[in-house]
Amino acid sequence: MGIEIQLQGVQPGQIATFTFQNPVQAFVLGMNEFLLSYGNGNSANYIEELQIKVLPGQSMGNVVTALIEAQMHDGSGHTIDPASFVDVVCIAITDTADPQTLLTNVSGISNNATAPIDLPASSGFRVVESFLSGFTLQYSSADHEVLHADAGCGITYQQSNGSIWASAHLYDSSGNQINTALIDAGAVVSANPAGPGFFMQEVTVQGSTSVKFNSMKSISVARAVLKSWRVQYGNGNHYVHTITAGTYVQPTINDNIVTLPESRAGMTDGAGNNQDDSISNVTLIVIAVP
């Protein structure tokens, strides 16, 4: 069994292709960063829908594919800039299978609801984590200015029964809240007594931070995936030009320390109104491979 991790930046409507060194036995998809924008040639607008979908394709041999869909539009015909992007992360078990490690994606979990997953064991878990692979935030029949937006997930378990829970919101300060709030998630669960071949740590940040993996002497590869993000203006409702979240600069490694130089959640109307950093942030799962 081996663990391989790859990242690819993809624009809406494109296919991410991950080519690994060895045959893929299982995989899971997540997001490292996204940027949704109306584009440089357009002004800020209301929001009717924000959406990212990372749709897994079939794995064939050592190749995994995923179609990336993204939406950002108001009710007046303003739509997402094609230059918007999603940085997709693919974590794969390669070479030989590991029946004690689960990699899976679950889609369409409603806000405050859960989705069941079957875990690979009933005890002895070394890793139990979840992270975002998409979200849908949508008003049913109108668009509005924005005060706050967020999406996130978590995982709970009892013996071999696991549940991924969802949290997702988009609202203004006048009582307007979205009618559809869904998240898609990835999960990594391992009860392999020898260890799953990687380590994970969670960190919440708005700026830069470092994560030390005390059980490791050295790290060969490190990536971060989004577990949750939240943005909020600090001075009331505004139009939106761009919403973004994730790791803007890829991690650096020094022995067993992973540094995330710039990771944050952002929102701007392009006219000087930006997110309040004191109440905006990202929660990341940092993945380290020896």
C-alpha positions, 0 to 999 in steps of 0.5 A: 500500500502507498499513499499519493497526493496530487493537486490540480487547478481547474476552471469551471467546466474543465476536467482535472486529471491525476496521474499517479505512479502506481495503480489506484485502489481507492481515492477521495477528492477535496478542495485546496482553494477556490476563487469565484468571481464575476470577473475583472470586466464586471462590477460587483453584483447580488448573489442568487447562487454560489456552487462548486461541484467536484464530480468524480470520474472513473479511475482507470489504472493509475489515472483519476479524473474529476469534472469541476462545475462552478456557479456564481450568478445573480437574478439579472444575468450576471454570471461567473467569470470563466477564469474562476478556479478550484484547486482540487486535491486527490488523495489515493491509495495506490499499488495494493489495497488497504481494507482498513482504510476508507477513502470516500466522497459523499454529496448533497448533505443538507445544512444541519443534517448528516449522511451515514458512512460505513467505517472500515472497523469498529475501533482502533481508528488512527485517522478520522477526518472529513473535508469539503469537496463542494457546496451549493448555496442558493436562493429559490427565486431572488437575489440579495446582497451578502453579509455572511457566507460559510460552508463546512463539515465534520465527522462523528462515529460510534463503532463502525457507524460514521456520520458526516454532518453539514453546515452551510449558510448565506444571508444578509442582515435583513433576514434573507436566507438561502433556501438550498444549503448543501455540502459535498464532503470527502472522508478519510478513516483508517484503523490500520494498526501500522498507520495509514501512511500519512498524518493529518492535523486540523488548523483554523487560520486567517493569514499564515501558520505552521503545523508541527507533526510531532510523530514524524521526523521528516515529511516528503509531501504536504497538502491542505484541504478545506474543512470549512470556510466563513466570510463576513463583511464587518460593516453591513450588507454589500454586493459581491465581486469575488469570494475565495477561500483556501491556501493561496500559497502552497505549503513549505516543509522544514523537517516535520514542520509544515508552514502555510504562508497564506491561507484565508477566506476572502470576500470583496465588492471591489470597491473597498468593502472586504471581509472582516478578518476577525470573523472570517477564516478557513479551517484546513486539514493538513496532510503530511506524507513521510 
